[in-house]
Amino acid sequence: MCYNRAVGQARVNYWAISAFWLGVSVHWAAFLTIVMQVRVHELAPQEQRGAYLAWLAAAGAVISTVIELIAGPISDRNTSRLGRRRPFILWGTLLSLPFILLFMTTQSFALLVVHFVAIQLFLNWANGPYQAVIPDYVPPERHGLASAYMGMMTLIGNLIGLALAGALLSEPPLVLGQLSFSARLLVVGWVLVGFLVLTMLWTVLGMHEPQWQPRHPDERRLHWSLFVNIWLNELPNFRWVVVSRLVFSMGFYTALLYLEYYLRDTIGLKGAAPQHAFGFMATATLAGVVGNWLAGVLADRMSKKQLIYLCIALMCVCAGIFLATRELTVVYLAGALFGVAWGAYSAVDWALASNLVPVSESGRYMAIWHIAMTLPQVVAPLIAGPLGDYWNARYGLGTGWRWIFALVPVYLLASAWLLRPVQERVRA
């Protein structure tokens, strides 16, 4: 069931296979950092906004995980004339679009949850199979380069999504201030829809994915175990990479979700914290593009594990600087250095995972890989939030956020330690 490995490097359209990451990243950066928060602020009881936002985020994370575990194995056995992955990317994206606009306009929190669940369902129906494109199309010796393209699209998409939502939905807005808040929400929705449609078409039309023909009828058979067996006992190297990425993501989402509180209460920025949180993330993202490209090229020439260790070491140094300072200039400098290492890590870790999955089942295994990014979005705040509240109450406001940021290098070092058993594929 080896698939499309005959496609040579010269025929791989790296821009096309990476383009959809741009649209997906614009959408989720806007949603996860600003859009969800302002909609919950509008529709939830003021004294329960934190709980309502947590439940909304958790419902989305659960749905995204389940639907990818279903879509991945099905796409592995898809014999459509459009290929294995393109039908999922096409129809999943198109079906999500009405719910993005409905999310912006509904005046009921219950319907807000329904629309968000639908967005997660359909976009991850597209995104699950899409994650298998690099193992499908790119020779193992070029996974680093392909992951650099993917990482660049992801980082730029994050920056565009943050800027779009921040400029239109802040109070007062930086642009289109003559429009009402509800009108600006709808503008954000239409822009997100536009990005998703254009990048989806770029990928679907540019991939030139051939129809898959099974060599034996049994190759098309779906067994229930394909959807529930996520323990990866048959691929121990890949399993350790997934577990390592999961622990890394615990640190990343701990820092991301509580960055504004840290700047507001610990650094003492108060009302200026939101704009500096955006400035910090923008700085880290732009620096991440540089690190992403350097590491993507190096990953095809040297040990990916060694590169990951270097990235984590630099991130730990930056976390230490971030914890020790109260100077805003030093905070931004630490953010830039962290961004270089973060961008590099994202490219190399994805390339390492792509190297280790069998091409015949890449949809299924990359869906399991995705759990390492979604599960920490639920678990990390459940650990960090109560700890931060407890330490703030006991030792003073702001102290708690400094303590939970001290958890970040612990998570990062643990993720590096978990990579030790991994045996990399021999490079050509």
Sequence and secondary structure as in RCSB ss.txt:
>XXXX:A:sequence
MCYNRAVGQARVNYWAISAFWLGVSVHWAAFLTIVMQVRVHELAPQEQRGAYLAWLAAAGAVISTVIELIAGPIS
DRNTSRLGRRRPFILWGTLLSLPFILLFMTTQSFALLVVHFVAIQLFLNWANGPYQAVIPDYVPPERHGLASAYM
GMMTLIGNLIGLALAGALLSEPPLVLGQLSFSARLLVVGWVLVGFLVLTMLWTVLGMHEPQWQPRHPDERRLHWS
LFVNIWLNELPNFRWVVVSRLVFSMGFYTALLYLEYYLRDTIGLKGAAPQHAFGFMATATLAGVVGNWLAGVLAD
RMSKKQLIYLCIALMCVCAGIFLATRELTVVYLAGALFGVAWGAYSAVDWALASNLVPVSESGRYMAIWHIAMTL
PQVVAPLIAGPLGDYWNARYGLGTGWRWIFALVPVYLLASAWLLRPVQERVRA
>XXXX:A:secstr
   STTS GGG  HHHHHHHHHHHHHHHHHIIIIIHHHHHHHHS GGGHHHHHHHHHHHHHHHHHHHHHHHHHHH
HT   TT SSHHHHHHHHHHHHHHHHHHHH   HHHHHHHHHHHHHHHHHHHHHHTTHHHHHS GGGHHHHHHHH
HHHHHHHHHHHHHHHHHHHSSS SS TTS HHHHHHHHHHHHHHHHHHHHHHHHHHS       SSGGGG   TH
HHH  S TT HHHHHHHHHHHHHHHHHHHHHHHHHHIIIIIS  GGGHHHHHHHHHHHHHHHHHHHHHHHHHHTT
TS HHHHHHHHHHHHHHHHHHHHH   HHHHHHHHHHHHHHHHHHHHHHHHHHHHHS GGGHHHHHHHHHHHHHH
HHHHHHHHHHHHHHHHHHHH TTHHHHHHHHHHHHHHHHHHHHTTT       
